[in-house]
Amino acid sequence: MHKIVFLRHGQSIWNMENRFTGWVDVALSDKGKQEAKKAGLALKEAGFDFDISFSSYLKRAIKTLWIVLEEMDLSWLPVNLTWQLNERHYGALQGLNKAETIKKYGEEQVHLWRRSFAIAPPLINEASPYYPKRDARYTKKNTTDLTSNSSYEIADKLPLGESLKDTTARVIPFWKNNIVPQIKANKSVLLVAHGNSLRALIKTIDKISDDEISELNIPTGTPLIYELDAKLQTIKHYYL
């Protein structure tokens, strides 16, 4: 049996303000920091230990991981960062208040953008302050990124808005190529990411249908334990 721990980052400032966040690099709220600390203590008390960890390029996930590792006395643990575990890119919706967006576009349309598997939001344009192709983290080599190479350049791959289907298309290859081999090598893995990048993983692992995945919600700062058999099929999963 293999175990892997998934963890959605602690509450961010924009979670607290009910805003679409996506790839915007917002900080943890005070509550989010406490959630991360509580998660680390719970994992330590439950006897978990890790060999390797993974996170996205977004600081709300990275700082959650740092806090968890500090609480577990594992600050030395190898950390691998990749843009492919980033949150779903919410396109032109990023930064908008969700309630105000519903008033503008209607509840049905916003629900489709948020919860349908294959419908993407309006794309972000170059005039936006959140346009990703001007962000140095996506144009410079990062030695902790397992997708990096000597001529590191991913600007042509960057999304300008994603459905959950699009998010799944970038998350799952990274999972199969970089995380699954660690699990098969009997390494204990901690993966800290985001609501939608984790939904993409869970959809694939548990073979959840396109319609049913819309009902899956993952709470912030709460360790989700997956026990997998030798073929990486789910035996059970539970929140700690």
Backbone torsions as a table, in degrees:
resi	resn	phi	psi	omega
1	MET	NA	139.8	175.7
2	HIS	-112.6	147.9	173.0
3	LYS	-121.7	138.4	171.3
4	ILE	-133.0	141.8	-180.0
5	VAL	-108.9	120.9	172.5
6	PHE	-100.2	141.7	178.9
7	LEU	-144.2	120.7	170.7
8	ARG	-76.5	139.8	-179.6
9	HIS	-52.6	159.4	174.4
10	GLY	-65.1	166.6	-179.5
11	GLN	-52.6	132.7	175.7
12	SER	-96.5	169.3	178.0
13	ILE	-60.1	-39.7	-178.8
14	TRP	-77.7	-26.6	168.7
15	ASN	-58.6	-45.1	-178.8
16	MET	-63.1	-35.7	-178.0
17	GLU	-89.8	2.2	177.7
18	ASN	60.7	45.5	180.0
19	ARG	-113.4	149.1	172.7
20	PHE	-67.2	127.2	-173.5
21	THR	-107.8	-57.2	-179.9
22	GLY	58.6	-124.6	-176.6
23	TRP	-90.0	1.5	177.8
24	VAL	-68.6	133.2	-169.2
25	ASP	-91.1	74.8	-178.1
26	VAL	-91.7	158.5	-175.5
27	ALA	-85.2	165.1	170.5
28	LEU	-69.6	145.8	169.4
29	SER	-78.2	171.2	175.8
30	ASP	-60.4	-39.2	176.7
31	LYS	-62.3	-40.0	180.0
32	GLY	-63.0	-39.0	177.2
33	LYS	-64.6	-39.6	178.4
34	GLN	-68.6	-37.3	176.3
35	GLU	-61.2	-42.1	179.5
36	ALA	-64.6	-42.6	178.6
37	LYS	-62.6	-43.7	179.1
38	LYS	-62.9	-39.7	178.8
39	ALA	-62.7	-44.1	178.8
40	GLY	-61.8	-43.4	179.4
41	LEU	-65.2	-40.2	179.7
42	ALA	-64.1	-42.3	179.0
43	LEU	-64.6	-40.8	179.0
44	LYS	-64.8	-45.4	-179.2
45	GLU	-65.1	-29.4	179.3
46	ALA	-82.5	-1.4	175.8
47	GLY	86.1	14.9	179.2
48	PHE	-73.9	146.3	173.4
49	ASP	-140.0	152.5	-175.7
50	PHE	-131.5	151.0	176.7
51	ASP	-101.5	-28.1	-174.2
52	ILE	-157.1	153.1	-179.5
53	SER	-135.8	156.1	-179.5
54	PHE	-134.1	146.4	175.0
55	SER	-155.0	175.8	180.0
56	SER	-87.7	-172.3	176.1
57	TYR	-88.7	3.0	-172.3
58	LEU	-100.6	132.3	-168.1
59	LYS	-66.2	-23.1	177.2
60	ARG	-65.0	-32.9	175.4
61	ALA	-80.1	-43.8	-178.5
62	ILE	-60.9	-45.9	-178.1
63	LYS	-69.8	-33.0	172.8
64	THR	-60.1	-45.8	179.2
65	LEU	-61.1	-45.7	179.5
66	TRP	-57.6	-45.2	-178.2
67	ILE	-64.5	-44.1	179.2
68	VAL	-59.5	-47.9	-178.8
69	LEU	-63.9	-37.5	178.0
70	GLU	-63.9	-43.3	179.7
71	GLU	-65.5	-26.5	-179.6
72	MET	-93.8	4.0	-175.7
73	ASP	58.7	39.5	-179.7
74	LEU	-124.3	32.0	-177.2
75	SER	-61.4	-19.6	-179.9
76	TRP	-81.9	-7.9	-172.3
77	LEU	-61.9	139.7	176.2
78	PRO	-59.5	132.9	-179.6
79	VAL	-118.3	127.8	178.2
80	ASN	-114.7	122.9	-179.1
81	LEU	-108.4	142.4	176.4
82	THR	-151.5	142.2	176.2
83	TRP	-67.1	-20.4	-177.1
84	GLN	-71.5	-12.4	173.5
85	LEU	-99.6	5.4	176.3
86	ASN	-56.9	160.8	172.3
87	GLU	-60.1	160.2	170.9
88	ARG	-55.5	136.1	178.7
89	HIS	-79.9	118.7	-176.0
90	TYR	-90.2	14.3	172.0
91	GLY	56.8	-135.7	-176.8
92	ALA	-70.2	-9.9	178.2
93	LEU	-78.1	-16.6	-174.9
94	GLN	-59.1	130.9	-179.7
95	GLY	93.0	-14.8	-177.5
96	LEU	-82.5	144.7	173.9
97	ASN	-70.8	133.5	-174.3
98	LYS	-66.0	-40.7	-179.9
99	ALA	-65.8	-40.7	179.0
100	GLU	-68.3	-33.9	178.0
101	THR	-65.7	-37.9	176.6
102	ILE	-63.2	-41.5	178.2
103	LYS	-61.8	-36.9	-176.7
104	LYS	-77.7	-44.2	-171.8
105	TYR	-107.5	-14.3	-177.6
106	GLY	97.4	146.3	-175.2
107	GLU	-63.4	-39.3	-177.8
108	GLU	-63.5	-44.9	-179.1
109	GLN	-65.8	-43.1	179.9
110	VAL	-65.6	-37.4	177.1
111	HIS	-61.9	-40.7	177.4
112	LEU	-62.3	-44.8	178.8
113	TRP	-62.1	-38.9	-175.0
114	ARG	-81.5	-39.1	-165.6
115	ARG	-117.3	-19.4	178.4
116	SER	-68.5	153.6	-177.1
117	PHE	-75.5	-37.0	-167.9
118	ALA	-114.3	-2.2	-177.6
119	ILE	-97.5	122.2	-179.4
120	ALA	-92.1	154.1	174.8
121	PRO	-74.3	172.9	174.5
122	PRO	-57.0	141.6	-177.3
123	LEU	-73.2	148.0	175.3
124	ILE	-74.0	149.2	178.3
125	ASN	-114.0	169.6	-171.7
126	GLU	-64.8	-20.4	-179.7
127	ALA	-75.9	-15.8	-176.6
128	SER	-71.1	141.4	174.7
129	PRO	-66.4	-13.3	-179.0
130	TYR	-100.6	13.1	-179.8
131	TYR	-62.3	119.9	-169.3
132	PRO	-71.7	-22.3	-174.1
133	LYS	-76.3	-1.0	172.4
134	ARG	-103.3	4.1	-175.2
135	ASP	-91.3	121.7	-174.3
136	ALA	-60.3	-28.6	-176.3
137	ARG	-65.5	-19.0	-179.1
138	TYR	-102.3	3.2	179.6
139	THR	-125.6	-6.6	178.5
140	LYS	-110.6	150.4	179.4
141	LYS	-66.4	136.2	176.1
142	ASN	-122.4	115.0	-173.2
143	THR	-71.8	-11.0	176.2
144	THR	-90.2	-3.8	-177.3
145	ASP	-93.0	117.2	-178.1
146	LEU	-68.3	-9.1	176.8
147	THR	-93.5	-2.9	-174.5
148	SER	-79.1	159.4	176.8
149	ASN	-151.8	-174.7	-173.1
150	SER	-66.3	-23.3	177.6
151	SER	-118.4	57.4	-171.2
152	TYR	-63.7	115.2	179.2
153	GLU	-158.2	113.2	-177.4
154	ILE	-119.7	8.7	-174.1
155	ALA	-55.0	-35.0	-178.7
156	ASP	-74.0	-11.7	179.6
157	LYS	-99.3	-9.3	-172.1
158	LEU	-69.4	132.9	177.5
159	PRO	-75.7	151.8	174.4
160	LEU	-112.1	8.9	179.9
161	GLY	160.3	136.2	-173.7
162	GLU	-136.6	145.6	162.1
163	SER	-85.3	172.5	174.1
164	LEU	-65.1	-31.2	175.9
165	LYS	-61.1	-43.6	178.1
166	ASP	-64.2	-42.3	179.6
167	THR	-61.1	-43.7	179.1
168	THR	-60.2	-36.8	-177.6
169	ALA	-65.5	-23.8	176.7
170	ARG	-99.9	-27.2	-178.4
171	VAL	-74.4	-44.9	-171.1
172	ILE	-66.7	-40.6	175.3
173	PRO	-58.8	-38.9	177.5
174	PHE	-64.8	-42.5	176.9
175	TRP	-57.0	-50.1	-176.0
176	LYS	-68.5	-38.6	-173.4
177	ASN	-85.7	-26.2	-170.9
178	ASN	-123.3	-30.0	-177.4
179	ILE	-98.6	-44.4	178.9
180	VAL	-54.9	-43.5	177.8
181	PRO	-60.1	-33.4	177.2
182	GLN	-66.9	-41.6	178.9
183	ILE	-64.4	-44.5	-179.5
184	LYS	-65.4	-24.4	176.3
185	ALA	-85.7	12.3	178.3
186	ASN	64.8	27.9	173.2
187	LYS	-83.2	144.0	176.6
188	SER	-89.6	120.0	-169.1
189	VAL	-113.3	134.4	170.6
190	LEU	-114.2	125.6	-179.0
191	LEU	-123.8	116.4	179.2
192	VAL	-109.5	120.1	-176.5
193	ALA	-145.6	-136.5	-168.2
194	HIS	-132.8	166.5	-177.0
195	GLY	-51.8	-48.6	-174.7
196	ASN	-84.2	-33.4	176.3
197	SER	-67.8	-33.1	175.2
198	LEU	-73.2	-37.0	175.6
199	ARG	-61.2	-38.1	177.5
200	ALA	-61.9	-43.4	178.9
201	LEU	-65.2	-47.6	-176.7
202	ILE	-65.9	-38.1	176.7
203	LYS	-56.3	-42.8	-178.1
204	THR	-72.4	-47.1	-177.5
205	ILE	-62.6	-44.2	-176.0
206	ASP	-95.1	3.3	178.2
207	LYS	54.0	49.0	179.8
208	ILE	-81.2	139.4	-177.4
209	SER	-70.6	162.7	179.2
210	ASP	-59.3	-37.1	-179.5
211	ASP	-75.1	-42.8	-175.5
212	GLU	-69.4	-27.8	-177.2
213	ILE	-64.4	-22.4	-179.9
214	SER	-64.4	-20.8	-177.9
215	GLU	-90.4	-7.5	-175.5
216	LEU	-83.5	122.6	174.7
217	ASN	-119.4	139.4	-180.0
218	ILE	-117.5	119.0	-178.1
219	PRO	-71.2	153.2	177.4
220	THR	-72.5	144.4	169.4
221	GLY	63.7	24.3	-177.8
222	THR	-123.2	112.7	-177.8
223	PRO	-59.4	132.8	178.0
224	LEU	-113.5	114.9	-175.0
225	ILE	-97.5	128.0	173.4
226	TYR	-113.4	125.9	172.3
227	GLU	-103.1	124.1	-173.5
228	LEU	-120.9	146.4	176.9
229	ASP	-83.5	-173.1	-175.4
230	ALA	-62.3	-25.8	178.3
231	LYS	-94.4	10.7	-179.5
232	LEU	61.9	32.7	170.5
233	GLN	-91.2	145.4	-176.0
234	THR	-69.0	125.9	169.9
235	ILE	-86.6	-50.8	173.9
236	LYS	-163.6	164.4	174.4
237	HIS	-144.8	150.9	-175.6
238	TYR	-162.0	154.8	174.6
239	TYR	-88.1	141.1	-180.0
240	LEU	-83.2	NA	NA
